[in-house]
Amino acid sequence: MKRSLLIIISLLAITSCSTTKLVPEGSYRLVSNTVKFEGEKLSSAEVTPYIRQQPNKGMIFGWSPGLSIYNWSNGSGEGINKVWEALGSAPVVFDPSQVQNSCDNIAAHLEYLGYYGSRVSSDVVYRGRKARVKYIVTPGKRFTVDEIVYEVPGGEFGQAFRADSVNMTLHVGDFLSEKALEAEAVRGTAVLRDEGYYDFNKNHYAFEADTLSDRTLLRYRILERTRNEAVGPGDTLRKYHIGQVNILHPAGIPFREPLLRKFNTIQPGAIYNSRMINSTYTRLSALRVFNSVSVEMTPTDSSSLDCDIRLSGLDQLGFKVNLEASTNASGLLGFSPQLNLFHKNLFHGGEWLDLGFSGKWQWVPNSEISSSEFGVSASLSFPHLLGVSLDRMRGEYIPRTEFKTSFNYQNRPEYRRALISGSFGYSGQIGRDYFYQVSPLRVSTVRVYSISEEFLETLVAYPHLWDTFEDQIDAGVGVMFYHTTDASVVPKTDYHYERLTLDASGNVISLFNSLMPLCEGVVKQRLLFGLPYKQYVRAELNLGRVFRFGWNDMQALALHMVAAGGLVYGNSVALPFERQFYCGGANSMRGWQARTLGPGSQKKSDFFKIPSQTGNLKFEADIEYRFPSFWKLEGAVFAEVGNVWEMAVKSQDHLISDESRFSFRTLAADWGVGLRVNLDFILIRLDFGFRIHDPGRPEGDRWVKPRDWFRGSSAIHFGVGYPF
């Protein structure tokens, strides 16, 4: 009670500090703008951007952290005060002259939307040294289009225009607006430029609307010259053809010239269209070898264009660092660094070489309990399909062929083992938003070097665990489909994504079972090269959506869900350890460290010194509210539910404990707060997670009280990028 009272008093002290102490005498701080509609209702977000003066950003329930930081200074701009002023945001001093300008802006925007004769008034309320502005908006009259008359040049241009008429966005019965007219001009321009009319643009469109009578008549005109040019005798719209094509790139970046020509889709003699311009730009940019790609067209006569493709330089060598760290109240520490070195033009043809080095260390301070993991990987990617000539691939997106291999060594208190894997496949995209990876062949082998006596007894007692940790071969196929509406590193708009991963292993090998020896060990299995092979199917679905809202879309609500499962059959009893699912960590159920939750309500396994709780079924749902704070800092509040479980496996069904089976009663729940440094090109994150419902606690005591959050029911995570 005392702690809660102290927190409340502290919050009141922070928010009650004067926010007007640095506002000049006789002036007011702009606190808020509100919009009230009379008559037809519109979204306030439609007109808010046209208000000339906005209050301080990052308001949280009326409190601006940036303004509070700024007010720690005395306004002198010297010494420590300069630091507070740089980190914070100065109070917005209300300017009355901007109110009428805002009213005019809103009225003009409403007319652009088709609300003619709109009225906008304002009401300013002064209280203390603060000003609040209310804008009262009465939208004007709207007109529907009753008739459209087309006036378009004839000939070849007229034929192209009429062929596109079915795609027009202006129709009888639609509301008349400048926005709709402009959208149609932009759309039509893109279509006709693709037909070879290079110098055609939206200024060739002229719309006239007659609204004086009972019927609204719209004249849809195409001018032979733009509205800014005088029309002379004999002027006409004409098609262009491609003349010479030159590709220019820095001598410091060697690239095979014949290959560049194959990536280029702009060919001499072809009719100009913007699609082939965009295709060439996309194909060359996707190589990621050049800093920028520009395509310049220069008219040489009345119907010919010369093309210059200019490629600027880029560092071919580089590196990327990633780091995750976590701890919890019970003292378990985790540290996972990763370093990638890459070359983007290995054989002077856009080949990517990526060398990766990773590590993972976990330990309990002041004890001998620790584990370590080290991995090295290499991948080589070619910008084409092996065996298929680039001359036969004319689209924007060229698939890449990838070869990958990796080695991973694990040293845990229970065992030591090594994993070697390799794969061959293709990756690419369809359109701007859809991505895929297809691996027709992926193979991995596991070699166990030593097992502790205690853990060996456990494996003998539980054959499905033996099947997980023994020497083995995993060979199969895998596919991944991914769709996103924003592929940037730190998205700044509404977006959503869906990712589906499918794996199947051992099915082709099983066709030759009659030719392979049968192992008569703890579990009867067929052997390939002296090792049992794995047979299973595995699927994982990730869904995410982020909604932006508030002033300038500075706040966000992020939703995420994952559902996954694996089914073993044939030559296997359990999924390979690396293919099983887990919860906890920097990106999943942040009230727990990685692999410390589940399966189900099962308590921490006694045979693992460092927790490694996994299952073959997973569900998780997350919600996170993100908001700006000050400077480059952002805050977050999140809540999560989820867990992993074990499903029945063949004849070993009786060995799966009731506690680890799926049940809604064993869903775990947590909440937490986060702090992020958003530098646009990278986001650094610190999250504090607190357990709400812990199925690993005794039944009847699973709802975690706040006093227990710092007694083993919380975790701290450090990561890079948003968790989802």
C-alpha positions in Angstrom: 0.0 0.0 0.0 2.8 2.4 0.9 4.6 1.6 -2.4 1.4 2.2 -4.4 0.8 5.5 -2.6 4.4 6.6 -3.3 4.0 5.8 -7.0 0.7 7.9 -7.2 2.3 10.8 -5.4 5.3 10.7 -7.7 3.1 10.7 -10.8 1.1 13.6 -9.5 4.3 15.5 -8.8 5.6 14.9 -12.4 2.3 15.8 -14.1 1.5 18.8 -11.8 4.8 20.6 -12.6 4.0 23.9 -14.4 3.9 23.5 -18.1 3.7 27.2 -18.7 6.7 28.5 -16.7 8.7 29.1 -19.9 5.8 30.6 -21.9 6.4 34.4 -22.3 4.3 36.8 -20.2 1.0 37.7 -21.8 1.1 34.6 -24.0 -0.6 31.2 -23.7 0.4 27.6 -24.3 -1.7 25.8 -26.9 -3.1 22.7 -25.1 -5.4 21.2 -27.6 -7.3 21.4 -30.9 -10.7 19.8 -31.2 -13.0 19.5 -34.2 -16.8 19.5 -34.0 -18.9 18.7 -37.1 -22.4 20.1 -37.5 -24.6 18.4 -40.1 -22.8 15.7 -42.0 -20.2 13.9 -39.9 -16.7 13.4 -41.1 -13.6 12.0 -39.4 -11.7 14.6 -37.5 -8.5 13.0 -38.9 -9.6 14.2 -42.3 -9.2 17.9 -41.3 -6.8 17.9 -38.4 -3.7 18.0 -40.6 -4.9 21.3 -42.1 -4.8 23.1 -38.7 -1.8 25.4 -38.9 -0.7 25.2 -35.3 -0.6 21.9 -33.3 0.0 21.4 -29.6 3.0 19.5 -28.2 3.5 16.0 -29.6 3.5 12.8 -27.5 0.6 13.7 -25.3 -0.3 10.8 -22.9 -3.6 11.5 -21.1 -2.9 15.2 -21.4 0.7 14.9 -20.3 3.7 15.5 -22.6 6.9 13.9 -21.4 9.0 16.0 -23.9 7.5 19.2 -22.5 8.1 18.1 -18.9 11.8 17.4 -19.8 12.1 20.8 -21.4 10.6 22.6 -18.4 13.5 21.2 -16.2 15.6 24.0 -17.8 15.3 27.7 -17.0 15.2 28.7 -20.7 18.7 30.1 -20.8 20.1 27.5 -23.2 23.3 27.3 -21.1 25.0 24.4 -19.2 22.7 21.6 -18.2 19.7 23.7 -19.3 20.9 23.2 -22.9 20.8 19.4 -22.4 17.1 19.5 -21.2 16.1 21.8 -24.0 17.7 19.5 -26.6 16.1 16.4 -25.2 12.7 17.9 -24.6 10.3 19.9 -26.7 9.5 23.6 -26.1 6.0 24.6 -25.3 3.9 25.6 -28.3 3.0 29.3 -27.8 -0.5 30.0 -29.0 -0.7 32.2 -32.1 -4.2 33.6 -32.6 -3.5 34.6 -36.2 -3.1 31.0 -37.1 -6.7 30.2 -36.1 -8.4 32.0 -39.1 -5.7 30.6 -41.4 -6.7 27.1 -40.2 -10.3 27.8 -40.8 -9.6 28.8 -44.4 -7.4 25.7 -44.8 -10.1 23.4 -43.6 -12.8 25.0 -45.8 -10.5 24.7 -48.9 -9.8 21.0 -48.1 -13.5 20.3 -47.8 -14.1 21.9 -51.2 -11.4 19.6 -52.6 -13.3 16.7 -51.1 -16.5 17.9 -52.8 -18.2 19.8 -50.0 -18.9 23.1 -51.7 -19.7 26.2 -49.6 -18.5 24.7 -46.3 -18.3 27.0 -43.2 -15.7 26.8 -40.5 -15.7 28.9 -37.3 -13.6 28.7 -34.2 -14.0 29.1 -30.4 -10.9 29.8 -28.2 -11.1 29.1 -24.5 -8.5 30.6 -22.2 -7.9 29.2 -18.8 -5.0 30.3 -16.7 -2.2 30.6 -19.2 -3.5 27.8 -21.5 -5.5 28.0 -24.7 -7.8 25.4 -26.1 -9.2 25.8 -29.6 -12.4 24.3 -31.0 -13.1 24.3 -34.7 -16.8 24.1 -35.6 -17.2 22.7 -39.1 -20.4 22.7 -41.2 -19.7 20.7 -44.4 -21.2 22.2 -47.6 -23.4 20.8 -50.4 -22.4 17.8 -52.5 -23.3 17.3 -56.1 -23.7 14.0 -58.0 -22.6 13.7 -61.6 -25.7 13.3 -63.8 -24.0 13.3 -67.2 -20.4 13.0 -68.6 -19.4 14.3 -72.0 -16.1 13.2 -73.4 -14.0 15.4 -75.7 -10.9 13.3 -76.8 -8.6 13.5 -79.8 -9.2 10.8 -82.4 -6.8 8.5 -84.2 -4.5 6.1 -82.5 -4.6 8.0 -79.2 -8.4 8.0 -79.2 -8.4 4.2 -79.7 -6.1 3.8 -76.7 -8.3 6.1 -74.6 -11.5 4.2 -75.5 -9.8 0.8 -74.8 -9.2 2.0 -71.2 -12.7 3.4 -70.7 -13.8 0.3 -68.7 -11.2 1.2 -66.0 -12.2 4.8 -65.5 -13.0 5.8 -61.9 -15.5 8.6 -62.8 -19.1 7.4 -63.3 -22.5 8.9 -63.5 -24.0 9.0 -60.0 -20.6 9.6 -58.2 -20.1 12.6 -56.1 -18.3 15.5 -57.8 -15.0 16.5 -56.2 -11.6 17.8 -57.2 -10.0 14.8 -55.4 -11.9 12.4 -57.7 -11.0 14.3 -60.8 -7.3 14.4 -59.9 -7.3 10.7 -59.1 -8.7 9.9 -62.5 -6.2 12.1 -64.2 -3.3 10.4 -62.4 -4.7 6.9 -63.2 -5.3 7.7 -66.8 -1.9 9.3 -67.3 -0.2 6.1 -66.0 -2.2 4.0 -68.5 -1.5 6.1 -71.5 2.2 6.5 -70.8 2.4 2.7 -70.8 1.0 2.9 -74.3 4.0 4.9 -75.5 2.8 8.5 -74.9 5.9 9.6 -73.0 5.2 13.3 -72.8 1.6 12.8 -71.7 0.8 14.0 -68.2 -2.1 14.9 -66.0 -2.0 18.5 -67.2 -3.5 17.2 -70.5 -6.7 16.7 -68.6 -9.3 19.5 -68.4 -12.5 19.0 -66.4 -15.4 21.4 -66.5 -18.5 20.9 -64.3 -21.8 22.8 -64.7 -23.8 22.8 -61.5 -26.0 25.8 -62.1 -28.9 23.7 -63.4 -30.8 20.9 -61.8 -28.5 18.4 -63.5 -24.7 18.3 -63.0 -22.9 18.1 -66.3 -19.2 17.1 -66.4 -17.1 17.7 -69.5 -14.1 15.3 -69.6 -11.5 16.7 -72.0 -8.1 15.6 -73.2 -6.0 18.5 -74.6 -3.4 17.9 -77.3 -1.0 20.1 -75.3 -0.9 20.7 -71.5 -2.9 23.5 -70.0 0.3 25.5 -69.6 1.2 25.5 -73.3 -0.4 27.2 -76.3 -2.0 24.9 -78.8 -0.5 25.4 -82.3 -1.6 24.0 -85.7 -0.8 20.4 -86.3 -0.1 19.6 -82.6 -0.9 16.0 -81.7 -0.2 13.4 -79.1 2.4 10.9 -80.3 4.0 7.6 -79.3 7.8 7.3 -78.6 10.2 4.5 -79.3 13.4 3.7 -77.5 16.6 4.8 -79.2 20.1 4.2 -77.7 20.4 2.6 -74.3 23.5 3.3 -72.1 24.4 1.8 -68.8 26.8 3.8 -66.7 28.3 2.6 -63.4 31.4 3.5 -61.3 34.6 1.8 -62.3 35.3 1.1 -58.6 32.5 -1.5 -58.6 33.3 -4.2 -61.2 30.2 -5.8 -62.7 30.0 -8.0 -65.7 28.6 -5.8 -68.5 26.7 -8.6 -70.3 24.9 -9.5 -67.1 23.8 -5.9 -66.6 22.4 -5.9 -70.1 20.3 -9.0 -69.2 18.9 -7.3 -66.1 17.9 -4.3 -68.2 14.5 -4.7 -69.9 14.6 -1.4 -71.9 15.5 -2.5 -75.4 16.2 -0.3 -78.5 13.3 0.0 -80.9 10.7 -0.9 -78.3 7.6 1.3 -77.7 8.1 3.3 -74.6 6.2 2.3 -71.5 6.7 3.0 -67.8 6.4 -0.7 -66.9 9.7 -1.6 -68.5 11.3 1.5 -66.8 10.0 0.3 -63.4 11.0 -3.3 -64.1 14.6 -2.3 -64.9 14.8 -0.1 -61.9 13.5 -2.8 -59.6 15.7 -5.6 -61.0 18.9 -3.5 -60.7 18.0 -2.2 -57.3 17.3 -5.7 -56.0 20.9 -6.6 -56.7 21.8 -4.4 -53.7 25.1 -3.7 -55.3 24.5 0.0 -56.2 23.7 2.8 -53.9 21.1 4.2 -56.3 19.6 3.5 -59.7 18.2 6.2 -62.0 16.7 5.8 -65.5 16.8 9.0 -67.5 14.9 9.4 -70.8 16.0 12.1 -73.3 13.9 12.9 -76.4 16.1 13.0 -79.5 13.4 13.8 -82.1 9.6 13.8 -82.4 9.3 10.1 -81.7 12.5 8.7 -80.2 14.0 8.6 -76.7 17.6 7.8 -75.6 17.9 6.1 -72.3 20.7 6.5 -69.7 20.8 4.1 -66.8 23.0 5.5 -64.1 24.2 3.3 -61.2 26.0 4.9 -58.3 28.5 3.2 -55.9 28.0 1.3 -52.7 30.2 -0.4 -50.2 30.3 -4.1 -51.3 31.6 -5.2 -47.9 29.8 -4.7 -44.6 28.6 -6.2 -41.4 25.6 -6.4 -39.1 25.4 -6.9 -35.4 22.5 -8.2 -33.3 22.3 -8.7 -29.6 19.7 -10.1 -27.2 20.1 -10.3 -23.4 17.7 -11.2 -20.6 17.5 -11.9 -16.9 14.8 -12.7 -14.4 14.2 -12.4 -10.7 15.5 -16.0 -10.0 19.0 -14.9 -11.2 19.3 -16.8 -14.6 21.2 -14.6 -17.0 21.2 -14.9 -20.8 23.4 -13.3 -23.5 23.1 -13.9 -27.3 25.3 -11.9 -29.7 25.4 -12.4 -33.5 27.7 -11.0 -36.1 27.2 -11.2 -39.9 29.8 -10.3 -42.5 28.7 -9.9 -46.1 30.0 -9.3 -49.6 27.3 -8.1 -52.1 29.2 -8.7 -55.3 31.5 -11.7 -54.8 31.9 -12.8 -58.5 31.1 -9.4 -60.0 27.5 -10.5 -60.8 25.5 -9.5 -57.7 26.3 -12.7 -55.7 25.8 -12.3 -52.0 28.1 -14.1 -49.5 27.0 -14.0 -45.9 29.2 -15.3 -43.0 27.5 -15.5 -39.7 28.9 -16.0 -36.2 26.6 -16.5 -33.2 26.8 -17.4 -29.6 24.5 -18.0 -26.6 25.5 -18.1 -23.0 23.3 -18.8 -20.0 24.4 -19.0 -16.4 23.3 -18.7 -12.8 25.7 -16.4 -10.9 27.6 -17.8 -7.9 27.0 -21.4 -9.1 28.5 -23.9 -11.5 25.4 -24.1 -13.7 26.0 -22.7 -17.2 25.6 -23.5 -20.8 27.2 -22.2 -24.0 26.5 -22.4 -27.7 28.5 -21.4 -30.7 27.5 -21.3 -34.3 29.0 -20.4 -37.7 27.1 -20.3 -40.9 27.7 -19.4 -44.6 25.3 -18.7 -47.4 25.9 -17.9 -51.1 23.1 -16.4 -53.2 23.0 -16.0 -57.0 20.6 -13.4 -58.6 18.9 -15.9 -61.0 17.5 -19.4 -61.2 20.3 -21.8 -61.8 19.8 -23.5 -65.2 17.4 -20.8 -66.5 18.8 -17.9 -68.6 18.0 -14.4 -67.5 17.0 -13.6 -71.1 13.8 -15.7 -70.5 12.9 -13.8 -67.3 11.2 -10.5 -68.2 9.3 -9.7 -64.9 10.3 -7.1 -62.3 11.3 -9.7 -59.7 14.1 -12.2 -60.3 14.2 -15.2 -58.0 17.5 -16.0 -56.3 19.2 -19.3 -55.9 20.6 -19.9 -52.4 23.1 -22.4 -50.9 23.4 -22.5 -47.1 25.4 -24.4 -44.6 26.0 -24.1 -40.8 27.7 -25.7 -37.8 26.4 -25.4 -34.3 28.1 -26.7 -31.1 26.2 -26.9 -27.8 27.7 -27.5 -24.4 25.1 -28.0 -21.6 25.3 -29.6 -18.2 23.3 -32.6 -19.5 25.1 -33.2 -22.9 27.4 -32.0 -25.6 26.5 -32.2 -29.2 27.1 -30.7 -32.7 24.7 -30.0 -35.5 25.6 -29.7 -39.2 23.1 -28.5 -41.8 22.9 -27.6 -45.4 20.1 -26.5 -47.8 19.5 -25.6 -51.4 16.6 -23.4 -52.5 15.1 -20.3 -54.1 13.8 -17.1 -52.7 12.0 -14.1 -54.3 8.9 -12.0 -54.3 5.7 -11.7 -56.2 4.6 -8.1 -56.6 5.6 -5.6 -54.0 4.2 -7.3 -50.9 4.5 -11.1 -51.3 7.7 -13.0 -50.6 8.6 -16.7 -50.6 11.4 -19.2 -49.9 11.4 -22.7 -51.2 13.9 -25.3 -50.2 13.6 -28.5 -52.3 16.4 -30.0 -50.2 17.5 -29.4 -46.7 19.6 -31.8 -44.6 20.9 -31.7 -41.0 22.7 -34.2 -38.9 23.1 -34.3 -35.1 26.1 -35.9 -33.3 25.9 -36.3 -29.5 29.4 -36.4 -28.0 28.5 -37.0 -24.3 25.5 -37.4 -22.0 25.6 -37.2 -18.3 24.6 -40.3 -16.4 21.7 -38.7 -14.8 20.3 -37.4 -18.1 21.0 -40.8 -19.7 18.7 -42.5 -17.1 16.0 -40.0 -18.0 16.3 -40.8 -21.7 16.0 -44.5 -21.1 12.9 -43.9 -19.0 11.3 -41.7 -21.6 11.8 -43.0 -25.2 10.3 -40.0 -26.8 13.1 -37.9 -25.3 15.7 -40.4 -26.5 14.3 -39.9 -30.0 14.8 -36.2 -29.6 18.5 -36.2 -28.4 20.0 -39.2 -30.2 22.3 -39.0 -33.3 20.0 -38.5 -36.3 19.5 -37.3 -39.9 16.8 -34.8 -40.7 16.2 -34.5 -44.5 13.2 -32.9 -46.2 11.6 -29.9 -47.9 10.5 -26.5 -46.6 8.5 -23.5 -47.8 7.8 -20.1 -46.4 5.3 -17.6 -47.7 5.3 -14.0 -46.3 3.1 -11.1 -47.1 3.5 -7.6 -45.7 2.1 -4.2 -46.6 5.3 -2.4 -45.3 8.7 -4.1 -45.5 10.7 -1.2 -44.0 13.0 -1.7 -41.0 11.0 0.6 -38.7 7.5 1.0 -40.3 5.8 4.3 -39.7 2.3 3.6 -41.1 -0.5 1.1 -40.6 0.5 -2.3 -41.9 -0.2 -6.0 -41.5 1.7 -9.2 -42.3 1.1 -12.9 -42.6 3.8 -15.6 -42.6 3.3 -19.3 -43.1 6.1 -21.8 -42.7 5.7 -25.5 -43.7 8.2 -28.3 -43.4 8.0 -32.0 -44.2 10.8 -34.4 -43.5 11.6 -38.1 -44.2 8.7 -38.8 -46.6 10.9 -39.5 -49.7 13.4 -41.5 -47.7 10.6 -43.7 -46.3 9.9 -45.0 -49.8 13.1 -47.0 -49.4 12.4 -48.5 -46.0 12.7 -52.0 -47.3 16.3 -51.4 -48.3 17.3 -50.0 -44.9 18.3 -51.9 -41.8 16.1 -51.8 -38.7 17.6 -50.7 -35.4 16.3 -52.8 -32.5 17.2 -50.3 -29.8 15.0 -48.4 -27.3 12.8 -47.4 -30.3 12.7 -49.4 -33.5 13.8 -47.2 -36.4 15.1 -47.6 -39.9 18.7 -46.4 -40.4 20.2 -44.3 -43.2 24.0 -44.3 -43.2 23.9 -45.8 -39.7 21.6 -43.0 -38.3 17.8 -43.0 -37.8 16.1 -40.5 -40.0 13.3 -38.1 -38.9 9.8 -38.2 -40.3 7.3 -35.4 -39.5 5.3 -32.4 -40.8 5.5 -29.0 -39.1 3.5 -25.8 -39.7 3.7 -22.3 -38.2 1.4 -19.3 -38.9 2.2 -15.8 -37.8 -0.3 -12.9 -38.1 0.3 -9.3 -37.2 -1.4 -6.0 -37.6 -0.3 -2.4 -36.5 -2.8 0.5 -36.3 -1.5 4.0 -36.2 -3.5 6.8 -34.6 -3.2 10.1 -32.7 -1.5 13.3 -33.8 0.6 12.6 -36.9 0.1 8.9 -36.4 2.6 9.0 -33.5 0.9 6.2 -31.5 0.3 2.6 -32.5 -1.6 -0.5 -31.4 0.2 -3.7 -32.4 -1.5 -7.1 -32.5 0.2 -10.4 -33.1 -0.8 -14.1 -33.0 1.1 -17.3 -33.7 -0.2 -20.8 -34.0 2.1 -23.8 -34.7 2.1 -27.5 -34.5 4.2 -30.5 -35.5 3.1 -34.1 -36.1 5.5 -37.1 -36.1 4.8 -40.4 -37.6 6.6 -43.3 -39.4 10.2 -43.5 -38.3 10.0 -40.9 -35.5 8.6 -40.6 -32.0 9.3 -37.0 -31.4 10.2 -33.8 -33.2 13.9 -33.0 -33.4 14.9 -30.7 -30.6 15.6 -27.8 -33.0 12.2 -28.1 -34.6 10.2 -28.0 -31.4 8.5 -24.8 -30.2 9.1 -22.7 -27.1 7.9 -19.6 -25.4 9.6 -16.8 -23.6 12.4 -14.4 -24.5 12.7 -11.0 -26.0 10.0 -11.6 -28.7 7.6 -14.0 -27.0 5.9 -14.1 -23.6 8.3 -11.5 -22.1 7.4 -12.4 -18.5 9.6 -15.5 -19.0 13.1 -16.0 -20.3 13.4 -18.1 -23.5 12.5 -21.8 -23.0 11.3 -21.4 -19.4 7.6 -21.7 -20.0 5.5 -24.9 -20.3 4.8 -27.3 -21.7 1.3 -26.8 -20.3 1.4 -26.6 -16.5 4.4 -28.9 -16.3 7.0 -27.6 -13.8 10.6 -27.0 -14.7 12.1 -30.3 -15.8 14.5 -31.6 -13.1 16.8 -33.2 -15.7 17.6 -29.8 -17.3 20.0 -27.6 -15.2 19.4 -24.7 -17.6 15.7 -24.6 -18.5 14.7 -25.9 -21.9 11.0 -26.3 -21.9 9.6 -27.2 -25.4 6.5 -28.7 -27.0 5.1 -29.7 -30.4 2.1 -27.4 -30.2 2.2 -23.6 -29.6 -0.3 -20.7 -29.4 0.4 -17.1 -28.5 -1.4 -13.8 -28.8 0.1 -10.4 -28.0 -1.1 -6.8 -27.9 1.2 -3.8 -27.5 0.5 0.0 -27.2 3.4 2.1 -28.5 3.7 5.8 -27.9 6.3 8.6 -28.3 8.0 9.9 -25.2 10.6 12.6 -26.0 13.7 12.9 -28.2 14.2 9.5 -29.9 12.6 7.6 -27.0 9.4 5.6 -27.2 7.4 3.8 -24.6 5.3 0.7 -24.7 2.7 -1.2 -22.6 2.0 -4.8 -23.6 0.1 -7.9 -22.6 0.5 -11.5 -23.8 -1.1 -14.9 -23.4 0.3 -18.2 -24.7 2.1 -21.5 -24.0 3.5 -24.6 -25.6 2.1 -28.1 -25.1 2.8 -31.7 -26.0 0.5 -33.8 -28.2 0.1 -37.5 -28.1 2.8 -39.4 -30.0 2.1 -42.9 -31.3 2.5 -45.7 -28.8 4.2 -43.4 -26.3 0.9 -41.7 -25.6 1.1 -42.8 -22.0 4.4 -41.1 -21.5 3.0 -37.7 -22.2 2.0 -36.2 -18.8 -1.4 -34.8 -18.2 0.2 -31.5 -17.2 1.8 -31.0 -20.5 -1.3 -31.6 -22.6 -3.3 -28.8 -24.2 -5.8 -27.1 -21.9 -7.1 -23.5 -21.9 -6.5 -23.5 -18.1 -2.8 -23.8 -18.8 -2.6 -20.6 -20.9 0.1 -18.3 -19.4 -0.4 -14.5 -19.2 1.9 -11.6 -18.6 2.0 -7.8 -19.0 4.9 -5.3 -19.1 6.3 -2.0 -20.1 9.0 -1.2 -22.5 11.5 1.6 -23.5 12.8 2.0 -27.0 15.4 4.2 -28.8 14.1 4.7 -32.3 16.9 5.9 -34.6 14.8 5.2 -37.8 17.5 2.9 -39.3 17.5 0.8 -36.1 15.4 0.4 -33.0 17.0 -0.6 -29.6 14.5 -2.1 -27.1 14.4 -2.8 -23.3 11.3 -4.6 -22.0 10.2 -5.5 -18.4 7.7 -8.4 -18.3 5.6 -9.4 -15.3 3.7 -12.6 -15.0 -0.1 -12.5 -14.4 -1.0 -16.2 -14.7 1.7 -18.8 -14.3 0.6 -22.4 -15.1 3.9 -23.7 -13.7 2.8 -22.7 -10.1 0.7 -25.0 -7.9 -2.9 -25.1 -8.9 -4.9 -22.6 -6.8 -1.9 -20.2 -6.7 -1.4 -19.6 -10.4 -2.6 -16.0 -10.4 0.5 -14.0 -9.5 0.1 -11.2 -7.1 2.0 -7.9 -7.7 4.1 -8.5 -4.6 5.5 -11.6 -6.2 6.5 -9.9 -9.5 10.0 -9.3 -8.2 10.3 -12.7 -6.5 10.9 -14.9 -9.5 7.9 -13.8 -11.6 9.4 -11.2 -13.9 12.1 -10.9 -16.6 14.1 -8.2 -18.3 14.9 -8.3 -22.0 17.2 -6.4 -24.3 16.7 -6.6 -28.1 16.9 -4.9 -31.5 13.8 -4.1 -33.5 10.1 -4.4 -32.5 9.1 -7.8 -31.0 6.5 -8.2 -33.8 
